Amino acid sequence: MKRLLNLILLTALLLGLPLAGVIFAGHSALDYLQFPPRTRTVEHAPFSWPVFVGLALFILAAVLPFVVRILKSRNTSPIQRAVRPFPWWGWAGLLFGAAAWLLAWTRFDWFSPLQRHTFILPWIAYIITVNALTFRRTGRCLLTHSTNCFLHLFPLSAAFWWFFEYLNRFVQNWYYTACDDLSGMQYFFAATLPFATVLPAVLSTEECLATCPRMTAGLENFLPVRIKRPRLAAGITFTVSAAGLFLIGWFPDQLFPLLWVAPLLLMISFQTLENQKNGGAASFRGLENSDGKVPNLGKPYRRRLACPPLFGGPENGDWRRVFRLCLAALLCGFFWEMWNMYSLSKWIYTVPYVNRFHVFEMPVLGYSGYLPFGLECAVIAQWLSFCQKNNDRRGAKTRRGHT
């Protein structure tokens, strides 16, 4: 119950802070709650070379050390061989994906009633194919060996992306075409179907990347992050990220990057504060295995934590999973933008200051938003996994009590 209340409180903060900010600024809340969101009220700033160059340098400074570390690493471990042939359902996914791509980018008269809904089709094929690749390399994957969690990701993903659609109301960095004639209910169902594929796609891709250890070579022992006063750091991060969400509707041109960064910082700092309050342990520092997983530490220690720590390894310098999650979201982002290019119901970007040098419809610097987005996908999936494990343990205890 306490974890549920914490989740409700965190959700209320994420949803309420931007709306409270625009109301406090004297704007009408109805402008941001219109559904479907057809009104575009934000006048964006034009392209700016100083902002573009400054933001590009900041992104390079954050990413290049990891890329250089990987390129310089002398990983002599043997390449992992496939443990079994590519499964039949993977081949079916590839064939279905080719047909789905054709239907999405063409305009056949006989298919016109369903043309709006084609964006979900290549993503279903992508998810199946990526899981098949993982299955070929390891003999297991989310689809076959974590089926219950995998299926729960779809409705959770729809709610997850609707949150970012809500945040976009306050900065209006993208809008959808060919949707003006849809009612509110039609728009909801047409959008929810593709939204449901986001988490399964990103997490399946990350699992597939994990089968290629050379892609993260050298990151298992790189730049340890040790915070001496985690409660103070979490408190400051929480305050700054909450203030950013509160002000994002006031200054949409200046604070639009916070759409991707602030929710992640708010969730991490909130969890850290909760874990500190429940026993002073902000994380399992020094206890992670080489793969970032935490060993069984016994009930007394785990009871002190509101939720297991996020990502695990950076405190000991293990950045492999963080890098894989960022890369997974970036790879999915490439396919999202590519398949969006000639879809009927597509989105158009209106990003201030940097809306130039497009790769498909996305300005090139916009792809950096996928990096923190991959981490946010992992945060949401971890909450789901943690809740399911607790439910399974409670169910097992109940069954033992009955017997």
N, C-alpha and C positions, 0 to 999 in steps of 0.2 A: 504493500500500500504506500509506503514511504517513497519507493522508487517511482511509483505511478504519479504521486503528487509532485515529485521533482520534475518528472517529464512534463506534466501539465503546466507547471510554473515556467519551465524553460520555453515551452511552446507559446505560452501567453506572452512572454517577453519578446520572442522572435516576431510574433505577429503584431503585438500591441505597440512596440516602440516606434516603428515607422509611422503608423497611423496617428499615434499620440503626438508625434513631432509635427506633422502637417496640420493637425487640429490646433495645436499650440501656436503655430505660425499664422493662423487665421484663414487657412484654406478649407474648402468644403470637403468633408470626408467622402461624400457621394461621388466626387470626381475620381476617387481612387478605388471605389468599391463597385463601379459600374460593371455589369456582366451581361453579355460579353464585353471585353474592354475595347471599345471602338474609338473612344475619344482620346486624342493625343494632344496634351496641353503643354508639354515641355518643349521649349525652344532651345535646341542644343547649340553649344558653341562650335564655331568652325574649326577646321583642322589647324593645329598649331605645331610648328616644327620644334620649338623648345620643349613642349610637353611630350611630343612623340620621342624625341631623342632621350630626354631624361627618363621616361618610363622604360624605354628599350634598354638603357644602360642598367637600370635597376633590376630588370628581369634577367639580363645576362649575368650580372653580379651574383644573383641568387642561384642560377642554374649551372653556369660554367664550371664552378669547382667540382660539382658532382660528375659532370661529363668528362672533365679532364682526369679525375681520379679513376674513372672506369677505363678510359683509353690508356692510361699509364699502367694500369694493373696488369701484372703478369700472372694471370690465372692459368695454372697448369692442370687443373682438374679435367678429367676426361669428359667429353660431350656425352650427355645422357642419351642413351639409345631408347628408341621406342620399345615399349614392352609388349605391344600388340598391334595388329594392323588397324588402319583407319576404319572406324565402325561404319556399318551400313547407314545408320541414321545420320552420320556426318555427311556422307555422299548425298543423302536425301536433302539435307540442309543446303548444300551447295547448289543442287539443281533447283530447289525451291527459291533460293536467293537470286539466281539468274533470272528466273521467271518473274519474281517480285520486282527486281530492278527494271526489267522491261516494261512491266505494267505501270510502275511509278513514273517513268519518264516518257511514256507515250500517252496518246489520247484516243483510244479505241472507242467508237460510239457505243458498242455493246457493253463496255465496262464503265461508262460514264456515271451511272448511279453510285458506284463504289470508288470512284477515282479519288475522292477526298481522303479515303481511309487507307491509301496504299503505303503511307510512310511506315506503318507498323510492320509491313510484310518483310522487307529486307532485314529489319532488326530481329525479327523472330528467327530468320535464317542465320543471321550473324551469331546470335546467342547459341543456337544449336551447333554451328560449325566450330566455334571457339571451344565449346565444351567437348566436342569430338576430338579436337587437337590435344586438349589436356588429357582426355581419356586415353588417347593413343600413347602419350608420353609416360603416363603414370599408372594407368589402369583404373583411375577414379576421377571424378569431377563433381562439380556442384549438382549437375543435372541427375547423375546416377547414384551418388552416394550421400548427398545432402538434399534429397528431393524436397522434404518438407520445408526446410529453410528456403530453398530455391523458389518454391512456389509462393511462399509468403513475401518474397521480395517484390513480386509484381504489384500487388495492391499498395504495399509500402512505398514503392517507387512512384506510383501515381500521386500519392499524397505529398511525397517529398518534392517532386518537380512542381506541383501546384504551388508550393510555398515560394519557389523562385519566380514563378509567374506573378505571384502576389507582390513580391519585392520589386519586380520590374515595373509595377504600376507607378512606383515613386521615382524611378529614373528614366523609364521608357527608352531602354536601349535596343529593343526589338519589338516588332509588331508582325502580325500574321496577315496574309493576303487570302483572297478567295473565301472569306468567312463572313462577309457582311450580311449575307442573306440567311444566316443560321440563327435560330432561336437560342435562348440561353441553354436549354436542355440539349439541343443538337450540338452546340459548341462544346458543352461539357463532355459528352460522350466521344465526339470526334477528337478532342484533345487528350482525354484520359487514356485512350487506348495506346497511343505511342508513348505517352509519359510513363506508362507501366513497364516499359522495357529498359529504362535508364539504369537502374541499379543492377538488374541481372546482367546487362551488357558490360558495365564497368567492372563488376566483381568477377565475372567469368573471364574477362580479359586479364585482370590482375593474377588470377589463379593460373592462367595459361603462361603468363610471363614468368611466373615462379618456377616453371619447369625448365627455364633457360638461365641457369645461375651465372653464366658469363655476362649477361646483360647488366648485372649489378655487381660485377667483380670489383673488389676493393672497398665497397661500401659497408662491409661487415665490421670494419674497424676504422671509422672516419668521423672526425669532429664530434666527440662526445659533448652532450649538452647537460650540464649539471647546474641546477638552480638551488642555491643555498637556502633561500627563503621562498619556497613555492607558494605559500599562502599569500604573501605580499605580491609576488609576481602575478599570481592568478587574480588577485583583487584588482590590481592595476589594469590587467588585460581585460577583465570583465567590465570595468568601468569605461575604458576607452572604446571597446567594441559596442557596448550598449549605447554610449553617447553617439557613436558613428551611425548606428541604426536609427536613433532618434532624429538625427540631423540629415539623414540621407534624402528626405523629401524637401528640405530647405535648400540644399546645395547639390542638386542631382548631377550637375556637370563636374563638380569638383570631387564628389564622394562616390561616384559610380563604381569604382573598383571594390568598395566595401560590400557590394551586393554579393561577391564571392568570398571575401575574406572574413568579414565581421561575423557571420553565423558560425563559421568554424572556430574562431577565437572565443566566441561566447560559449559555445558548447564545451570546449576543452577547459576553459577557466572555470565554468560552472561545475564541471565534474571534479576538477582538482579541489575546489573549495569544499565540495561535499565529502570527498574522500578525506581531506584534512580534518573536517569536523567530526568524522566518524572514527578517528583514531590516530590522526596525524600522519598517515601514510598516503602520500599523494600518488605513489606509484610503486610498482614492484622493482624498485631500483636495484640493479645488480643481480636480479634473480631470473632474468630472462635467459632462455636457451639461445643457441646460436641462430635459430630460425625465428626468434622473436616471441616464441610462445612461453608461457609461464608454467613452471612445474606445479604439481599439487603441493600446496603449502599447508594444508590442513584448515579446518573450519575456523579456529580462533582468529587467524590472520585475515581470512577472506571476509569474515563477518564485519570487520572494521571498514570495509570499502563499500561505497555506494554503488560502484560499478567498476569493472576491471579497467586498467589504464589503457589509453589509446596508443596504438602503434607499437608500444613496447620498447623498441630498441634504441632510439636516438640518445637516451641517457648514457648508454654504454658505447655510443658511436656506431650503432648498427642502423643504417639508413636504408637498408635494402627494401623493406616493405613500403616505406614512404615513397621511395623512388618509383617502385613498381606501380603504386596506386596513381601517382601523378602521370606516369607514362601511359597507364591504361586509360585514364580519362582523356588524355591527349589523343591517343589512337582512336578512341571512340568519337572524340570531337571531330577528327578528320572525316570519318565516315558520316557523322551527322551532317556536317556542312556539305559534303559532297552529294549525298542523297537529297539534301534539301534543294540543291541548285535548280533542278528541273521538275520538282514536285509541283502539283497543282496548289495544294495548301502549304505554302512555304512561309518562312519568316525573313524579314529584312532588318538589317542593323542600322541604328541611328546613334552611334557611339560618339560622344563629344571629343574634340581635340585630336583623336587618332584614327578617324574614319577614312583611311586611305590604305592603298596597297592590299587589296583584298585577295584572299585565297578562297575561292568560291564566293559566298556572300559575306564571309567574316573578314574584317580587317585583321591584318597579320598579327598585331599585338593582342588582339582579342583572344587568340588561342591560349594566352597565358592564364586566362581565367579557368581553363580546364585543370590546371595544376592543383590549386586548392580544392577545386570541386571533387577531384578524385578522393581526397582525404575526407571530405564531407560525406561522400558515399560510404566510406568505410566506417565512419562514426555511426551513421544510421544503421548500417548492417550489424555492427557490433551490439548496439542496443537490442536489436531483434534477436540475435543469437544468444545474448545474455539472458533475456527474458524467457526465451524458449528453454534454455538449459535449466533455469530455475523452476519453470513449470514442470519439466520432465522429472526433476528431483522431487518436487512436491507430490507429483503423481505416483512416483515409485514409493515414497514414504506412505502414502495413503493406501496403496495396494498391499504393502507389507503389513500395515496396521489391520487391514481387513483379514489378512490370512493368519 
